[in-house]
Amino acid sequence: DWLLGPAPCAITTLISTVALSKMLSLASASTLSLAPAALMRAPAVRTAAPVMESKAELESLAGKLNPVIGYWDPLNLADYDQWSQGQEAAIGFLRHAEIKHG
């Protein structure tokens, strides 16, 4: 008896359970597509344009934020210009990477 596998009524129950779960997932997906507009959020809008800083502005900011250490750039990353887009673009890229990756 155990070699024949599960009883036919158990297989029928399993198939009907799978079919019911698929129908429920389709019903919930169609309900979401009819959601009222009040429940949908508007995309975020940037309020200010990104600000790129120059090396002089970095030195000034460093002196204000920590007067003991001041400006410290041992690798000269402020002068780094990998893509020939200028110093401000390089500083903006490095600040973005610092914020993103810590």
N, C-alpha and C positions, 0 to 999 in steps of 0.2 A: 504493500500500500504506500509506504513512504517513498518508494522508487518512482512512483508515477507523478510526484510533485503535488502542488496544492490542489485542493478540491476545486471543481469548476465554479462554485458559487463564490469562492474567495477571489478567483481571477476576475469574475464579473464585477465584484465589489471594487477591486483595485482599478479596473478600467473605468468604471463610472466615477470613482473618486478623482482620477486624473482628468477626465473629461470635464467634471464639474469645476475643478480648480482652474482649468484653461478658460472655461466660459466666464468664471468670476473675474479673472484677470482681464479679459477682453471687455467685460461690462464696466469695470472700474476705469479702464483706459478711455472708453468712450464717454464716460461721465466727466472725466477731467477735461476733455476737449470742449465740453459745453459749459465750462465754468464761467461765471459772470466776470465781466471785465474788472469789477471792483476788487476781486480777489487776486488779480494779477498785478505784479509790481512793475513799475517803470524801471528801465535800466538806469544805473547810476550815472550821474553827469559830473564831469570834472569841473570843479569850480574855479580853479586857477591854472594858468599855464605853468609847465615845469620851469624851474629856475636853474640855470646852469651857472656855476660859480667859477671865478678865475682863481689863480694861485694867490693873488693879493687878497681877495676876499676870504679865502681859506685861512691865510695867516692872521687876518684881523679877527675872524671868528674864533680861531684857536686861542688867541690872546684873551678874548672876552670870556670864553668858557672855562679855561683853566690857566690862570696867569702864572702858576708855578712852572708848568711844563712849557706852555706856549705852543708854537708851531713845531711839529716834529715829523719829518718825512724822511726816514733813513734810506728808503729805496727810491727816492725821487719820483714817486708815482704821480705827483702833480704835473710833472713835465712829460709824462708818458703820453704818446700820441700814436697809438697803434694803427688806426684806420685813416690817418691823414685828414681828420675832421676838425682838428683844432684842440687846444688845451681844454676849453670848456666842455666839449663833448666827452673827452676822455675822463675828466673829473666827474661829470654826470654819470657816465657808465660805471665808474668805480664806486661811486656813492650808492648807486642802485644795487650793485653786487654786494656791497657791504650791508645794506639794509636787508636784502633778500637772504643772504647766506650767513649773516652774523659776524 
